[in-house]
Amino acid sequence: MIWRGLLVSVRNAAEATEALAGGASIIDVKEPLAGPLGAASPAAIAEIAREVGRATPWTMACGELLGGVAAILERIGQTVTLLGGDAVPPAAIKVGLAGMAAAAWREQLAAVHAGLPVGIAQVAVAYADWDRVLAPSPRDVIEAAASLGCGVLLVDTADKSAGRLLESTPEPELARWIAHARRRGLGVALAGRIAIAEIPAVVALGPDVVALRSAVCSNGRLGTVQRRLVHDAVAAAARPATVFQAAFGEQQL
């Protein structure tokens, strides 16, 4: 699948409304209190899905693979059941790899991929601060993602109390990861406490998606999404328009 635009992570239906009103291209559902890819409850996810409807695609965070394949698939199954046949399912799910560097993470990631309901894709997640959280390196994740057919790589930060993406990772290193992902046929999303003022620099690196939460919330990551801040982020992303389009592209599976 090919993704384009500004992704905003929300934790409830009210935040989804604000994100859409501000111009977000993709809505992501997560619970920030539960970690960098904290899973929201199936009930909260279903409520957000109904609010988003067919306005734009939406995705959901499913926590860390360390929690077990069965638990992840069970949560996804519960969510799909709650949504029912009329609601739009998530376009994709995301699973973090913190603490998995020494484990059989490739096999477990493949098991998640194989267990997904038809029509739901998997975004591969590489943590920029992988060495800090004992996760596989981004290069290893890229190779695994390509072999699984994930389609999209998300580069994020796991430790939200540490530096932002551009503070923790040199831009040339990010550029190398992006180039590697491109060579393996992957789309790329960048996240990690990216500030609105940093968006043009992030866009210049050439990702397909810029993913935000803290920058578009009042009082930071644990605050509330505000439409005016989303609007400001969309405007910042549009400045170097040669490498960024505020639209969600067609899925290619």
C-alpha positions in Angstrom: 0.0 0.0 0.0 1.1 3.6 -0.6 0.4 6.2 2.1 0.5 9.9 1.7 -0.3 12.7 4.1 -0.4 13.8 7.7 -1.3 11.1 10.2 -2.7 12.2 13.6 -3.0 9.7 16.5 -6.1 10.0 18.6 -7.5 8.4 21.7 -11.2 9.1 21.5 -13.9 10.1 19.0 -13.8 13.8 20.0 -10.1 13.9 19.1 -10.8 12.2 15.8 -13.3 14.9 15.0 -10.7 17.6 15.8 -8.1 15.8 13.7 -10.4 15.5 10.7 -11.5 19.1 11.0 -7.9 20.2 11.0 -7.2 18.3 7.8 -5.5 15.1 8.8 -5.2 12.6 6.0 -5.0 9.5 8.2 -6.4 8.8 11.7 -4.4 6.5 14.0 -5.9 5.1 17.1 -3.7 4.6 20.2 -3.7 5.1 24.0 -0.7 7.2 24.8 -0.8 6.2 28.5 0.0 2.6 27.4 3.3 3.3 25.6 4.5 4.6 22.2 2.2 2.2 20.4 -0.3 1.8 23.3 -3.4 -0.2 22.3 -6.7 1.5 23.0 -9.6 -0.7 24.2 -11.7 -2.3 21.5 -14.7 -0.2 22.6 -12.7 3.0 22.2 -11.4 1.9 18.8 -14.9 1.1 17.6 -16.2 4.5 18.7 -13.5 6.2 16.8 -14.0 4.1 13.7 -17.7 5.0 13.7 -16.8 8.7 14.0 -14.3 8.5 11.2 -16.5 6.5 9.0 -15.4 6.7 5.3 -14.0 10.2 5.7 -10.4 8.9 5.7 -8.5 5.7 6.3 -7.7 4.8 9.9 -5.1 2.6 11.6 -4.6 1.2 15.1 -1.7 0.6 17.4 -1.6 -2.8 19.0 1.1 -2.4 21.6 4.4 -4.4 21.7 5.1 -7.8 20.2 6.6 -8.7 23.6 3.0 -9.0 24.9 2.4 -12.0 22.7 1.0 -12.8 19.3 -2.2 -14.4 20.7 -3.0 -11.3 22.7 -2.5 -9.0 19.7 -4.7 -11.0 17.4 -7.3 -11.4 20.0 -7.5 -7.6 20.5 -7.8 -7.1 16.7 -10.5 -9.8 16.5 -12.5 -8.2 19.3 -12.3 -4.9 17.6 -13.5 -6.2 14.2 -16.4 -8.0 16.0 -17.4 -4.8 17.7 -17.3 -2.9 14.5 -19.7 -5.2 12.8 -20.2 -5.6 9.1 -21.2 -2.0 8.3 -18.2 -0.1 9.8 -14.9 0.5 8.0 -12.1 -1.8 9.4 -8.6 -0.4 10.0 -6.5 -0.1 7.0 -3.5 -1.4 8.9 -2.2 -2.3 12.4 1.1 -1.5 14.0 3.1 -3.6 16.5 6.2 -2.4 18.3 9.4 -4.5 18.8 10.8 -3.1 22.0 12.6 -5.8 24.1 12.6 -8.3 21.1 16.1 -8.0 19.8 17.2 -11.3 21.3 13.9 -13.1 20.6 12.4 -14.8 17.5 10.8 -11.6 16.5 10.7 -12.3 12.8 8.7 -15.5 13.2 6.3 -13.8 15.7 5.8 -10.8 13.4 5.1 -13.2 10.6 2.5 -15.0 12.8 0.7 -11.7 13.4 0.8 -10.9 9.7 -0.7 -14.4 8.9 -3.4 -14.0 11.5 -4.8 -10.7 10.4 -8.3 -10.5 9.0 -8.5 -10.1 5.2 -8.1 -6.5 4.1 -6.1 -5.3 7.1 -2.4 -4.7 6.4 0.6 -4.6 8.8 2.9 -1.6 9.2 6.4 -2.6 10.2 7.8 -0.5 13.1 11.4 0.4 13.5 12.4 2.3 16.6 15.0 5.0 16.0 16.2 4.5 19.6 16.3 0.7 19.0 19.5 0.2 21.0 18.0 2.0 24.0 15.0 -0.3 24.1 16.5 -3.6 23.0 14.6 -3.6 19.7 15.9 -4.9 16.3 17.8 -2.4 14.2 15.9 -0.4 11.6 17.9 -2.2 8.8 16.8 -5.6 10.1 13.2 -4.5 10.4 13.3 -3.2 6.9 14.4 -6.5 5.6 11.8 -8.4 7.6 9.1 -6.0 6.4 10.0 -6.5 2.8 10.0 -10.3 3.1 6.5 -10.2 4.8 5.0 -7.8 2.3 4.2 -5.2 4.9 4.3 -2.3 2.4 5.0 0.5 4.9 7.7 1.2 7.4 7.1 3.4 10.4 10.2 4.9 12.0 9.3 6.1 15.5 10.9 6.7 18.9 10.1 4.2 21.7 11.2 6.4 24.7 8.9 9.4 24.7 10.7 10.9 27.7 13.9 11.2 25.7 14.7 13.3 22.7 12.6 13.9 19.6 13.3 12.0 16.4 15.5 14.7 14.9 17.3 15.1 18.3 18.0 11.5 18.8 18.8 10.5 15.2 21.1 12.4 12.8 19.3 13.3 9.6 21.8 11.5 7.4 21.1 8.3 9.3 17.3 8.8 8.8 17.9 9.4 5.1 19.9 6.2 4.8 17.0 4.2 6.5 14.5 5.8 4.1 16.6 5.0 1.1 17.0 1.4 2.2 13.3 1.1 2.7 12.7 2.6 -0.7 15.0 0.1 -2.3 13.0 -2.7 -0.7 9.8 -1.3 -2.0 8.4 0.1 1.2 6.6 3.4 1.9 7.9 5.3 4.8 6.3 7.2 7.8 8.2 9.2 10.3 7.1 9.9 13.9 8.7 10.6 17.2 7.6 13.8 19.0 8.1 15.8 15.8 7.4 19.5 16.5 5.4 21.6 14.0 8.5 23.8 13.4 10.4 20.6 12.5 7.9 19.4 9.9 9.5 21.0 6.9 12.9 19.4 7.8 11.2 16.1 8.2 9.3 16.4 4.9 12.6 17.3 3.2 13.8 13.8 4.1 11.2 12.4 1.7 8.8 10.3 3.8 5.3 9.5 2.5 3.7 10.2 5.9 4.5 12.5 8.9 2.8 11.1 12.0 2.0 13.4 14.9 0.4 13.5 18.3 2.2 15.7 20.8 2.7 18.5 18.3 -1.1 18.8 17.7 -2.2 18.4 21.4 -2.8 20.9 24.0 -0.3 20.2 26.8 1.7 17.6 24.9 1.3 13.9 24.1 -1.1 13.3 27.0 -3.2 16.4 26.2 -6.0 16.8 23.7 -5.8 17.0 19.9 -6.7 20.5 18.7 -7.9 21.2 15.2 -6.0 24.5 14.9 -2.8 22.7 15.7 -3.6 20.0 13.1 -4.3 22.8 10.6 -0.9 24.4 11.4 0.8 21.0 10.9 -0.8 20.5 7.6 0.3 23.9 6.5 3.8 23.3 7.6 3.9 20.0 5.7 2.7 21.7 2.5 5.6 24.2 2.3 8.1 21.9 0.6 5.3 20.5 -1.6 7.7 18.7 -4.0 8.0 15.7 -1.7 4.8 15.6 0.3 1.1 15.3 -0.8 -1.7 15.6 1.7 -3.8 12.7 0.4 -4.0 9.0 1.1 -2.9 7.0 -2.0 -4.5 3.9 -3.4 -3.7 0.6 -1.6 -1.4 -1.8 -3.5 -1.4 -5.2 -1.8 
